[in-house]
Amino acid sequence: MYVTCRPTFWRIFKNKSVEEFQPWPYVATMMNCMLWVFYGLPVVHKDSILVTTINAVGMGFEAFYISVFLIYCGGKKNFRVYIASILLILMLI
């Protein structure tokens, strides 16, 4: 599931532009992975280290995708700050 957007990001990387792509699916997937990692922690739910491991890998993929997206979003500086602030808020919740 986490590598299905590889062709999209290859296109972004080749064209050096995000074109009309939106970051919201990747931000939502990052939030989903963060919630599952929290759920899988031994403090919350015992014997679910596999849930934590799989979703931690997903967080790594999504962090990479969002980073590439922010690098190539062009002159939309305010957009970068907006996405970064949303991710920061999600991490603090």
N, C-alpha and C positions, 0 to 999 in steps of 0.2 A: 504494500500500500504506500509506503513512504517513498519509493522510487518511481512511482507512476508519473510524477511531474518532471522527471528528468528531461524529456524532450522539450518541454516548455523552457526550462532553464538553459538548456543547450542553445535554444533559439535566442534567448535573451543574451547569453554570453557571446554568441556569434555576431548578433546585430548591435551589441553594446547599447541596447535600449530595452526598456520594459514594454514599449509600444503601448497597447491598450490593456495589458494584463493588470489585474488587481491583486493586492497582497492579502486580502481577507481570508481566502481559503487556507493560506499557510499560517496566518496568525491564529485562526480557529483551530487548526490541527496542532499547533504548538500548545495552545491552551488545553486541548484535549489530552495531549501527552503529559503535560504537567499535572493535571488532575489525576490521571491514572498512575503516575509515578508516586504521587502523594498517597493514593489509595493502596498501592502495593508496598508501602513501607512497613516494616515489621511492627512498628508502633501502632499503626492503624489496623492492619490485617496480617495476621501471622501466616507464614508459609506461602507467601505470594511473591517471592523474589523474581520469578519469571515475568510477571506483569511489570515489575519495576524495570527489569533489564530491557525488555522489548521496547517499552515506551521511552526509556532513556536514550536508546538508539534512535528512536523516532524524533526525540527532541534535538538530537545532534543533526539529523538530516534537515529538520525544519529550521534550525538555527542557521545552517548553511544556506538554505534557500532564501530565507529572509535577508541574510547578509548580502547575497548576490543581488537580490531585488533592490535593496537600499543603495548598493553601490551603483547600479545602472539605472536608477530612477531619474537620472538627469538633473535638470535645474530645479527640481521640486524640493528645495531645501526644507521648507516648512512641512512637507509631506514626510520627509525622513524623521524630523523631530516628532511629528504626530505618531507615526508607527512605533518609534523607539519609546515614546512615553506610554503608549498602550501596552507594549511588552513589559515595561518596567512595572506598571500598575498590576498587570497580571502576575508577575513574579512576587510582588509584595502581598498579594491577597492570600 
